[in-house]
Amino acid sequence: MPDYLRLRRYNSEDNMKVLGIMGSPRKQSNTEILLDKALEGAREAGADVEKVMVSRLKISPCLEIYACLKDGDCAIKDDMQALYKKLLEADHIIFASPIFFYGITSQAKAVVDRCQALWIRRHVLGMGKEDKRERSGAFISVGATRGKKLFDGSVLTVKYFFDAVGVQYFADLLVRGIDNKGQIREHPEALEDAFRLGQQLVYGKQR
């Protein structure tokens, strides 16, 4: 039996929540296929899972007006307001985005930038200190090229995003050389890695 299966399963009463953030604008993209497998793994491990399709939401860019300095609330009233709640309630987060010009998509970046309000809450206003959960996050990304630094910028962005929402960077699944729609299905080892990543995020054991 693999090591990660030796750890205890969570019972339904634990209500562990895993939130998947899908940053690709393309339906059934390679990144979404991997995210779905990761969420399947998390569900198999006993977690309640939810996937948010960022491209279907109306999320404006951050205006840098710092209204959030007052009480930690963003002044822009759009779909990000509901997403804030999901981000704070989730026990674990899987952030997924393909690589566009060596960075995450503009849709995904808008979510990250708007989490300045959550960063203000934690690091300026000192809110949320009563939350003692050990929350973890994983990053899934696919890029068409094979450059050595293909994922470097995106990994840093996601790490700071996780810090803003109070999540520890747990692991990532980064796949190079994939571009055509659905091409990732030709790589069963990547699909299996995604499934295990979802399980391990719940069980708390890093690869």
C-alpha positions as CSV (number, residue, x, y, z in Angstrom):
1,M,0.0,0.0,0.0
2,P,1.4,3.5,-0.9
3,D,2.5,5.6,2.1
4,Y,-0.2,8.2,1.5
5,L,-2.9,5.6,1.8
6,R,-1.7,4.6,5.3
7,L,-2.7,7.9,6.7
8,R,-6.2,8.1,8.2
9,R,-9.2,8.8,6.0
10,Y,-11.4,11.8,6.9
11,N,-14.9,10.9,7.9
12,S,-17.8,12.9,6.5
13,E,-18.3,14.7,9.8
14,D,-14.9,16.3,9.5
15,N,-16.4,18.4,6.6
16,M,-13.0,19.0,5.1
17,K,-13.4,21.3,2.1
18,V,-11.1,21.4,-0.9
19,L,-11.6,24.3,-3.3
20,G,-10.3,24.2,-6.9
21,I,-9.7,27.5,-8.7
22,M,-9.7,27.0,-12.5
23,G,-7.9,29.8,-14.1
24,S,-8.0,28.7,-17.8
25,P,-10.5,30.3,-20.1
26,R,-10.6,27.2,-22.3
27,K,-13.3,24.6,-21.6
28,Q,-11.9,21.2,-20.7
29,S,-8.3,22.5,-21.1
30,N,-5.4,20.4,-20.2
31,T,-5.1,22.3,-16.9
32,E,-8.8,21.7,-16.1
33,I,-8.4,18.0,-16.8
34,L,-5.6,17.8,-14.3
35,L,-7.5,19.9,-11.8
36,D,-10.5,17.6,-12.1
37,K,-8.3,14.6,-11.4
38,A,-6.8,16.2,-8.4
39,L,-10.3,17.0,-7.1
40,E,-11.3,13.5,-7.8
41,G,-8.4,12.3,-5.6
42,A,-9.4,14.7,-2.8
43,R,-13.0,13.5,-3.0
44,E,-11.8,9.9,-2.9
45,A,-9.8,10.8,0.3
46,G,-13.1,11.9,1.9
47,A,-13.2,15.7,1.3
48,D,-16.0,17.8,0.0
49,V,-14.8,19.4,-3.2
50,E,-15.8,22.4,-5.2
51,K,-14.5,23.9,-8.5
52,V,-14.8,27.5,-9.4
53,M,-14.4,28.5,-13.0
54,V,-12.9,32.0,-12.9
55,S,-13.6,32.7,-16.6
56,R,-17.4,32.6,-15.8
57,L,-17.1,35.1,-13.0
58,K,-17.2,38.9,-13.2
59,I,-14.0,39.9,-11.4
60,S,-12.6,43.4,-11.9
61,P,-8.9,44.2,-11.6
62,C,-7.7,45.6,-8.3
63,L,-8.0,49.4,-8.3
64,E,-5.3,49.9,-5.6
65,I,-7.6,52.4,-3.7
66,Y,-6.8,50.6,-0.4
67,A,-10.4,50.9,0.9
68,C,-9.6,47.5,2.4
69,L,-7.4,49.2,5.0
70,K,-10.5,50.2,6.9
71,D,-12.0,46.8,7.7
72,G,-10.4,44.3,5.3
73,D,-13.3,44.4,2.9
74,C,-12.8,45.2,-0.8
75,A,-14.8,48.1,-2.1
76,I,-15.4,46.5,-5.5
77,K,-18.7,44.7,-5.4
78,D,-18.6,41.9,-7.9
79,D,-18.3,38.1,-8.0
80,M,-15.1,38.3,-6.0
81,Q,-17.1,38.9,-2.9
82,A,-18.6,35.3,-2.9
83,L,-15.1,33.9,-3.8
84,Y,-13.6,35.6,-0.7
85,K,-15.9,33.5,1.4
86,K,-15.0,30.3,-0.4
87,L,-11.3,31.0,-0.1
88,L,-11.6,31.6,3.7
89,E,-13.8,28.6,4.4
90,A,-11.7,26.1,2.4
91,D,-9.4,23.8,4.3
92,H,-7.2,23.3,1.2
93,I,-7.0,25.1,-2.1
94,I,-5.9,23.8,-5.5
95,F,-5.0,26.7,-7.8
96,A,-4.8,25.8,-11.5
97,S,-3.7,27.9,-14.5
98,P,-2.0,27.3,-17.8
99,I,1.1,29.5,-18.6
100,F,0.5,32.5,-20.8
101,F,3.7,34.4,-21.6
102,Y,5.5,32.9,-18.6
103,G,2.7,33.8,-16.2
104,I,-0.7,32.7,-15.0
105,T,-3.8,33.8,-17.1
106,S,-5.2,37.3,-16.7
107,Q,-8.4,35.8,-15.3
108,A,-6.4,34.0,-12.6
109,K,-4.2,37.0,-11.9
110,A,-7.3,39.2,-11.3
111,V,-8.3,36.8,-8.5
112,V,-4.7,36.9,-7.0
113,D,-4.6,40.7,-7.2
114,R,-8.0,41.1,-5.5
115,C,-6.8,39.1,-2.6
116,Q,-4.8,42.1,-1.5
117,A,-7.9,42.6,0.8
118,L,-7.2,39.3,2.5
119,W,-3.5,40.1,2.8
120,I,-4.5,43.4,4.5
121,R,-6.8,41.5,6.9
122,R,-4.0,39.1,7.9
123,H,-0.9,41.2,7.9
124,V,-2.1,44.7,8.7
125,L,-5.4,44.4,10.6
126,G,-4.4,41.1,12.4
127,M,-7.7,39.5,11.5
128,G,-8.2,35.7,11.4
129,K,-5.7,34.8,14.0
130,E,-8.3,32.6,15.8
131,D,-8.2,30.3,12.8
132,K,-5.8,27.5,13.8
133,R,-6.4,25.2,10.9
134,E,-3.3,23.9,9.0
135,R,-4.5,24.9,5.6
136,S,-2.5,23.8,2.5
137,G,-2.5,24.7,-1.2
138,A,-1.3,23.1,-4.4
139,F,-0.5,24.6,-7.8
140,I,-1.3,22.9,-11.1
141,S,0.0,24.3,-14.3
142,V,0.6,23.3,-17.9
143,G,2.9,25.1,-20.4
144,A,3.4,24.6,-24.1
145,T,7.2,25.2,-24.1
146,R,10.0,23.5,-22.3
147,G,11.9,26.4,-20.9
148,K,13.8,25.9,-17.6
149,K,12.2,29.0,-16.1
150,L,8.7,28.4,-17.6
151,F,7.0,28.2,-14.2
152,D,9.3,30.3,-12.0
153,G,7.3,33.5,-12.1
154,S,3.9,31.7,-11.7
155,V,5.1,29.6,-8.7
156,L,6.2,32.8,-6.9
157,T,2.9,34.5,-7.7
158,V,0.9,31.5,-6.3
159,K,3.1,31.3,-3.2
160,Y,2.3,34.9,-2.4
161,F,-1.4,34.3,-3.2
162,F,-1.5,31.4,-0.7
163,D,0.2,33.5,1.9
164,A,-2.5,36.2,1.4
165,V,-5.3,33.7,2.0
166,G,-3.5,31.9,4.9
167,V,-2.5,28.8,3.1
168,Q,0.9,27.0,3.1
169,Y,2.3,26.1,-0.3
170,F,2.2,22.3,-0.1
171,A,3.1,20.9,-3.6
172,D,2.8,21.5,-7.3
173,L,2.3,19.7,-10.5
174,L,4.0,21.5,-13.4
175,V,3.8,19.9,-16.9
176,R,5.9,21.2,-19.9
177,G,5.4,20.6,-23.6
178,I,1.6,20.3,-23.6
179,D,-0.5,22.7,-25.8
180,N,-3.2,21.0,-27.9
181,K,-6.6,20.7,-26.3
182,G,-6.9,17.4,-24.4
183,Q,-3.3,16.5,-25.1
184,I,-2.7,15.8,-21.4
185,R,-4.9,12.6,-21.7
186,E,-2.0,11.1,-23.7
187,H,0.1,11.3,-20.5
188,P,-1.5,9.0,-18.0
189,E,1.3,9.4,-15.5
190,A,0.5,13.1,-15.2
191,L,-3.2,12.3,-14.6
192,E,-2.2,9.8,-11.9
193,D,0.1,12.4,-10.4
194,A,-2.8,14.9,-10.2
195,F,-5.0,12.3,-8.6
196,R,-2.4,11.5,-6.0
197,L,-1.8,15.2,-5.4
198,G,-5.4,15.7,-4.5
199,Q,-5.3,12.7,-2.1
200,Q,-2.1,13.8,-0.4
201,L,-3.4,17.4,0.0
202,V,-6.2,15.9,2.2
203,Y,-4.1,13.3,4.0
204,G,-1.4,15.9,4.7
205,K,1.6,14.0,3.2
206,Q,3.8,15.8,0.7
207,R,5.2,13.9,-2.3
